[in-house]
């Protein structure tokens, strides 16, 4: 392995400019450039290339210091990140819906401590609709890079010093292949592969492999080789841009990252040989965007989210372009007055830089933790207003109230001694009514609330609930061992289904039927999108659209419910729901549709609000207690439970 020499390469900053432009366009116009997130793949390759070049160069010269390496990383990354998080925390307190402030605080703490990838992996997904508008969702990639910086140098140094320079030639390819194989064949979920460092390391290591084999023929060699390398570079650029425009929307697969990674590797290598590529990638606006790319990456997402959060109207193309331009101005100022001074060790000595960073970390971390744990007061107003007196924007107490029936039933158990639990106490031996156990995630609570308030359901059935994810129901599940399940005649599966639920559904139905019970599937959780960062304000947005009709609340109610009908009619069917219905048909299982009682097709209405504009949902899919009460009357009116009366529980 030849000793690596390295000087400033402006074309790499130009490549950074392309990468950050793709990411910004993806977040600003997600429907236009669905694969713009591949810009992160390009950043990973660049980081692996530069870090490996730096470490190996200093190891060969005997000048490498782990202490100085981490000092440089901290100087490079921490000041701008702290500046953006500090400003975002203050602005977020003013403009984010109160429901979002706590989550913002949690994500800010995760970003500060460089485990944002794990936080977002465990709490959400990158492509989950409105979650794309989380102000700090993009910090997951910084966490991956920091985890790489913490682990990789130590492994590289130990291998270099204990086993010799040549051993590095074997180590890095082995790590590269191991990470790639784990990502593709490890059997991990899409979210895990997307967010985890071990399944992303191969992209950084692709850059490392490039750094380990420096170019033998620098720019200025034979013209034929210049043309060949120019062709390779253009091919790399096309691979990156093609991936950005044509990568399909939806769940991530590691193979989607192969083309942009190969493209970035090819472009970095080819630009060492091709003077034309160097000139193109050093084009002044592109170069400038590359220089400020780190700050631009940090700023654009929170600024976009904040701008979208302060109005129901949303941002049009011109407004979005203006917000992006503003974020670039902030990025330039941050680069010039924060990044550059802190990187200059002669201008700001390490002791002073360290103390400033630590103080900022403690202050911003404390503020974020205060948001996360509710230790700081929330603002006494909502930024976005509907303009109707007394109308409350957001969830208010509706989410908590939706659990009130279950809470009260646990306190007063009419049939058993001791407090009611999900596993027992629902059914009475002396009651001759058939027993019905509602099973599923938080949406099973909505069905339970509706059935509990239904005259027909309460007259015909004893009703209980067991909260569980359908995907987690195995043979040894607590559900199957519970008294509630043992006593149930009907088991109603009511969830917002995900792919993992559907994959387990046939097995669950088989178990229920083999136990002599009647299985019922409740399908079709109604869900609409209004293109607003906070999807749960969709009812507020619909009311806002008709605010000029006030004080005619009845007219607004009718218009909102008509709009809801149109939105549901136009909504794309959810694949897991479709599969659940298909499994129900194949297994001859009763399938009840929620939209049958949520909507009245003859009147072209779906019910989102009631009298006095009372909300029937507190977020995109969950019913408020008022909604459950209204829908209870609807299921009585349309005889929604009629299919159950023709189904007799088997004797087993």
N, C-alpha and C positions, 0 to 999 in steps of 0.2 A: 504493500500500500504506500503510494508516494505521499510525501509530505504535502499538506494542503496549504496553499497560499490564497489569500482572499482579500480583495479590495472592494470598494463600494461599487455596486452594480445597479445603476438607475433603472435598468429594464426590469429588475425584480420589483421595484416599487411600482412600476407601470403595471405589472401583473397583479400586484396588490390592489391597484386601482380598479382593474377589471373585476376582481373578486368581490370587493366591497360594493361596487356598483350593482352586481348581480343580487347580492343579499338585500340591499336597500330596495331595489326594484321589486323583489319578491315580497317584502313586507309592505311596500307602498301600494303595489298593484298585484296582489296575489293571483287574481284571475287571469292576468296577462302573461306573466312569466312564472309558471307553476313550479319550475325546477330551479329557481334562482338561489335556493339554499345550497346548491353545489358550490357556490362561492366559498363556503366554509371548507369544503374539501380542498380547494386550491390554497386557502390559508394554511391548512394543516400541512400540506406538502412543502410550502415555503418555510414554515416554522421548523419542520424536521430537517430540511436542507441547511438552513442557516445555523441552527443550534449545533448540529453535528459538525458542520464545517468549523465553527468556532471552537468547539471542544477538542476536536482532533488536531487542529492547528496548534492550540496551546499545549496539548499533551505532547506532541512531537517536539515542541520547542522547550518543554520542561517548565512552562510558565503557568500551567493551569492551576487555578485556585478555586475550590468549591465555594469558599466564602465570597470571593469576588464575583463568581458566576451568579450566585443568588442575589448579591447586591445589585448587579446589573439588571437582573430580571425584575426585582422589586422596583428599581428606579424606572424601568421601562413600562411596567404595567400598573402599579398601584396608584400613582398620582392621578392619572386621568380617570381611572375607575372610581376612585374616591370622589373626585369632583362631580362626575356624572351621577353617582348614587346619592351624594349629598343634595344636589339640586333637585334630583328626581323625588327624593323623600319629601322635600318641602312642597314642591309643586303637586306631587301626588296627594298630599294631605288636603290640598285645596280643591283639586279637580276630580279625583277618583270617587266613584260611588262609595258610600260608607262600607258596603259589603266587601269592597276590594282592598280596603286599606290594610286589613290584617294580613291578607295574602301577599300584598305587596311587601309588607315588612318581612314576612318569612322568606320571600324570594330574595330580598335585599341582603338578609343575613347569609343566605346560601351563597349569593354572589360574592360577598365579602370574604367568605371563608373557603371559596373555590371548591364547593361541592354542589354548585347549581345544577350540574348534569344529573346528579343523584336525586336532588330535590324535585326537579321537573319530571324525571323518570318515575318517581314514586307518587307524584301528585297529578300528573296530567300527561298529555302527549303533544308533540310539536305541531301536529296537523289537526288538532281537535277543534276545528271551527273557530269560535271566538277566542280560544286559548292562544291562537296565533297572535292575538292582540295583547297578550300579557306584556307589561312594560319591560320586563327583564328576562323574557324567555330566551333571548339571544345570548345571555351570559353563560349558557350551558357549554358553549364551545370554548370559552375562556377557561372554564374549570377543567375541561379535558386537556387543554394545553398545559395548564399549571400542574396537573397530575403527571403529565409527561415530563415536565421540567424537574419535578421532585424525584421521580424514579429513574428515568433514563440516564441522566448524567452519572448517578451512583453506580448503576450497572455497567456503564461504559468504562468508567474509570477503574473499577475493580477488575474488570476483564483485561483492560489494557495493561495495568500494572502487575497483576498476578499471573496472567497467562501470556502476556506479550501482545504487541500491536497486531500480529497476524490473526490472533484469535478473534479480534473484532470483526474480521472479514467473514467469519462463520457465525458469530453471535447475532449480528443485525439481520442477516437473511433468515435465520431460524426464528427470531422474534417476529419478523415481518410475516412469515408463512403461518406461524402459530396464531397470530392475531387474525389474519385473513380467514384461516380455516375455522376458527372459533366463530367469526362473524357470519360466515356463509353456512357452515354445517353444524354449528353448535346447538341447534334446536332452540335457540333463544327467541323470545318474542320480538316483534318489530321495534317496539319502544326501547327494549333493552339494548338491542344492537345499535340503535340510533344514538343513545345517550351514553352508553358505558365507555369508559376509557379503554378497557382491554379489547373491545370490538371496533374501536376507532384508531387504535395505535398503528395499525398497518398503513394508514394514510400518512402519518407523520414519519413512519419508518421508510416509506417509499422515497420521501425526500432525503432521509438519512442515507439510503443506499446510493442515491445520486451523488451526495456529498463525498461518499467514500471512494468514488471513482471520478476524480476531477477530469475535466476536458484536457486532452492531449494536444489539441490543435486550436488555439485561440483565434479570435476573429482576425481576418487579414490574410488567410491562407489561399490556396488555389481556388479560382472562381467556381470550378465545378463543385467543389465541396461546399462552398458558400451557398450555391443553389440548392444542393441536397439538404443542407441544414435549414435553409429557409423553408423548403417544402415540409420538413418535419415540424418546424415551428408553426406553420400555418395549419398543419393537420392537428397539432395540439390545441391551437386556439379554436378550431372548428369543433373539436371534441368537447371542449368546455362549453361553448355557446350552444351547440346542439343539445347537450344534456340539460342546459338551463331552460331551453324552450320546449323540449319534447319529452322530458321526464314526466311520467304520468302523475297526476295528483293522487293523494291517498297515502296508504301505509308505506313506510320506508323499507327498502331491501338493499343490502350492502352492495349488490351488483350495480345499483344505480350510481354508485360512487366510483366505479372502476374507470369509466371513460374520462370524467374530469380529473381524476388522479393521474392517469396516463397522459392526459393532455397537458397538465401542469408540469409533469416531469419532462415531457418532450419539449415544452416551450422554454423551460429554464435551461435545459441543456443546449437546445438549438440556438438560443440567444447568445450563448457564449461564442458561437462560431459565426453567426450571421450579423454583419454590420447593419443590414437593412432592418432586421428584427430589433436590434438594439435601438435604432433610431425611432422605429414605430412605437416601441414600448416606452421610449423616453420622451414621447410627445408631451409637451409641457403640461397641458391640462390633466392628462392621464397620470403623469408623474406626480403632480401636485395632489391629486386625489389619493394616490398611493401613499404619499408622505403623511397625509392626515387620516389614512384609512382606519387606524386603530380608534381614534377619537370619533370618526364618522360612524364606525360600527357601533360604538357605545351609545352615541347620542340619538341615532335616527329612530330606533324602536320606541323608547319612552316618549320622544317628542310626537311621533305619529299617534301613539295611543292616547296621550293627553289631549291632543287636538281633536281626536275622534270622540273623546269622552265628554266634552263640554257642550255638545249639542246633539239633538235627536236627528238633525238634518243630515249628519254625516259629512264627508268631504268629497267634493267632486274632483275631477282630474286636475283642474287648475289649483284648487285648494291643497290637494295632496302634493302637487309639485312645489307649491310655496312652502309647505311644511318641510319637505325634503331639503329645499334650498336653505331654509333657516337652520336646519340641523347641520348642514355643511358649514355654515358660517360659525356656528358654535364649535364645530370640530376644528376649524382653522384656528379659532381663538384658543381653544384648549391645547392644540398642538404647539402653538407659538408661546403661550404664556404659562403652560403647565408642563407639557411633555418635555420640550426642549430644555428649559431651565433645570428640571430634575435629572435629566440624563447627563447634564454637564457637571462632572464631578469637581471641576475647578470653580464653577459658579456656586454650587450648593454642595458643601462637603457632606460626606456620608453621615456624620453625627447629626448634623442639622436636618438633613433629608429624613433620616430615620425618626427623629423626634416628631417632625411634622406629620409624617405618615402615621405614626402610632397614635398621635393625638386625634387626627382626623378619623382613623379607624375606630377608636373608642367612641368618639362623639356620634359618628354616623351609625356605627353598630348599635349603640345604645338607643338611638332614635328608631332604627329599624326594629329592634327587639321590642321597644315600647309599642310600636304599631302592631307587631305580631301577637303580643300577649295582652293587648288591650289596656296597657298601663298608661297610655297617653290619651287625653280627651279627644273625641272626634269632633269635627267641626259641626256647628249647630245649624247648618244649612245644606241643601242640595244644590250643586252647581247647575245642573240642568233642571228646568222647571217646565211642567206641562202648561201652566197658565190657567188652571182651574182651581178655584178656592177650595182648600181642604183636601185636595188630591195628593196622595203620598207617593212619591217616586221610589222605586226599588222594592225590596222585600219587606222592609219594616220588621214587624214581629211575626209575619206570616209563616216563616219557615219553622220557628219554634212552636207556634200555635198548632201547626199541622201534626205535631206529635202529642198533643194534649190528651186526645182520647186514649191512646195507648198508655200514657203516664197515669191517667186517672184510673184506668182498669187495673194497673199493677198495684195501686194503693187500696182498692176495694174489690176484693176477690169474692164473687158471690157463691162460688161452688166448692172451693177447696180451702183448707187451712193454710195460712202463710201467704206470702205475697205471690201474685201471679207472675209467672215467668214465661218466656217464649216456649219453653219445653214442656210446661205443664200448667194446669189450672184453668184451661179454657173451657172445657166441656164437663157437663154434669151427667152422672150415670142415671139420674132420675128423669132427665129431660128426653123425651121421645123424638125430638127433631133430629134429622141427620146432621152430622158434624162436618164442617168445612174449614180446612186449614189453608190459609193464604201464605204462599212461600215465595221468597224472592228478595231482591235488593230493596233500596229505599222506595222504589215504585210500588212494591207490594203494600207498603203503608198506605199509599193513596187508594188502592183497591180496597184494603181493609176499611179505611175511613168511609169510603163510599158505601160499601156493603153494610157497615155497622149503622149507618144512618138511613138505610133503605127499609121501608116498611115490609116490602115483599121478602127481602133477604132475611130480616130478623124473624119474620113469621115462619119462614120455611126451614131455617138453618140455625144451628149454633155455629158461631164464627170465631176463629182464632187466627193468629199470625205467627210465623216463624221467619225471622230475617236471616237470609243467607244468600250468597252468590251461587247461582246455578252451576257455574263452572267448578265450584268447590265441593259439589255433592258427590262423594265417593261412597263406597260400600260401608265404610266405617264412620260415616258422617254422624255428627251429633243429632241431626234431624231424624235420621232413621232409628236412632236409639231413644228418641224422646217419647214421652207419654203423649204429647200432643199428636204426633204422627201416628202412634199406635192406635189412638182413639178416633182418628179422622176417617170419615167415609169418602169425602171428596178432598183432593189436594189440588189447589188452584195455583198454578205457576204464573206469577205476575212480576215481570222484571222489564227493565229496559235492557234488551238483549245485546250482548256483544258476541263476537265470533267465538270466543272461548266458551260462552254459555251454550251457543248453538251446537258446538262440537260435542258437548256433554248431554244435550237435551234428550236424545233418543235413549241413552242409557238410563237417565233419570225416569223417563216415562215408563220404560220397561220395568224398573224396580217398583215404581208405584203400583203398576198393574199387577205385577207378580205378588204384591202384598195384599191383593184383594181390594184395592181402592180405585175409585174413579179419578182419572187425571183430567185436568182442564188446563188449557193454555190460554192466557190472556195476551193478545198481541196488539201491536200498533200503538206504541206510545206516540201521541201527536207531538211533532216538533217542527218548528219553523225557524227560519233565519232571516234577520232583518238587516244584516250587514253592519251591525253596531258592535263595538268592542265588548260591551257588557250585554250579552245575549238575553239575560233575564229581564231587561227593561223593554222587551218586545211589546208588551201590552201598553206600557207607558208611551212608546213610540206610536202605536196605533191611535191611542187616545189623543196624543199631541197632534197628529195629522188632522183631527177633526175638532180641535179645540175652539175654532171659531163658531161652532154650533152651540156653545154654552150660552145660556143655561138649559138648553134642551138636552138633558141627560139621556132621555130615552132615545133620541135620534142618534146621539153619539154612541150609545150602547149598540144600537142596531147596525150602525156603520162599522164599528170595530168588529163585531161578530161576523159581519159580511166579509170584511177584509181577512179575518182569520180563516174563513171558509176558502177564500181564493188562495191564500197562502198554503193551506194544507192541500188543496187540490193540485197546486203547481209543484208541491214539494216532491223531491225525488224519493222513491220508496227506499227504506233502509234495508240493506241486504240481510242483516241478521233476522229482522222481522219476517222477511220473505221466506227465509230458510226455515224459521220456526213454524210458519204456517204449513210449509211443505212437509216438514217432519210430522206435524199434527195430522195432516191428511194421510200420510203413509202409514201412520200407526193407529189410524182410526180414533184419534183423540179429539174431544170437543175443543173447538177454538172459538173464543169470544173476542170480538173486536172492540177496542175502546172507542174508536171513532164512531161506532154505532150510537153511543149515547152522548159523545162530545159534540156530534154534528146532527143537524136536521137537514137532510138533503133536499127535502121538498120545499123548504124555505130558504135554501142556500145560505144557511147560517152554521157556524161552529161557535161554541159558547166560550168566550174568553173573559167577558165581564157580565155582571148582572146589574140590577137596579142600583142607582147611585154610583155606578161605575166600579162596583166592588169586584176585585180581581179574583178569578178562579184559578190562577196559577201564580206562584211566587217566583218561578224561574222559567226556563224554557219548557220544562216537562212535568214538574211536580205540582200537584194540586194544592191550593190553599184549603183550609178547613171549610171556608164558604163554598169553594168549588166542589169539594167532596159532598157537601150537603145538597147542592144543586144537582149534581150528577146522580145522587141517590134517588132523587125524584125522577130524573130522566130514565134510569134503569127500570124503575117501577112502571113508568108510562109506556115504555117500548117493550116491556116484558123481556128484558135482556137475558135473564136467567132461565128462560123457558127451555133451552136445550138440556138443562140439567134435570128437569123434572121428568124427562123421558128416558133418563139414564139411571138404571138401578145399580147401586154398588154391588160388585160381585162378592160372593161368599168366600172366595179364596179356596 
